[in-house]
Amino acid sequence: MTRMFKSPSVSYSSLEQLHNYFERPVIDALRDRDIELDDDTFVDVVCVALNELPAKYIRHDVDMAYFTDPSDMAIINSRIERALDLALGRVLSKRGPRDSTD
């Protein structure tokens, strides 16, 4: 016999707190590189980099900082940098030379 459980009523505002931990650090790391990219290219690089990283969904960023060992955080940061290197290579190689009349 299969039991059916009614799921609790969860508000969308609670669900909106859920996010992939890697989103903010990838964006920040790309900004820190101080590379001149147009908005579309920037977002494309972020998307490709995020697809190279595991999804790690959390509710609050502070939870990740609190529960992650500093040595693990160093590994995470290294993975972010490698993902960005790969993403920049892929995205920029697909773009043609910039039109100097823009």
NORJO-V55224 format. One record per helix or strand of 2 or more residues. SS is the DSSP state (h for helix, s for strand). FROM is the first residue (numbers start at 1). LEN is the number of residues. If there is no record, write none. Layout:
ss->SS from->FROM len->LEN
ss->SS from->FROM len->LEN
This chain:
ss->h from->12 len->4
ss->s from->19 len->2
ss->h from->22 len->11
ss->h from->39 len->14
ss->s from->57 len->2
ss->h from->61 len->7
ss->h from->70 len->25
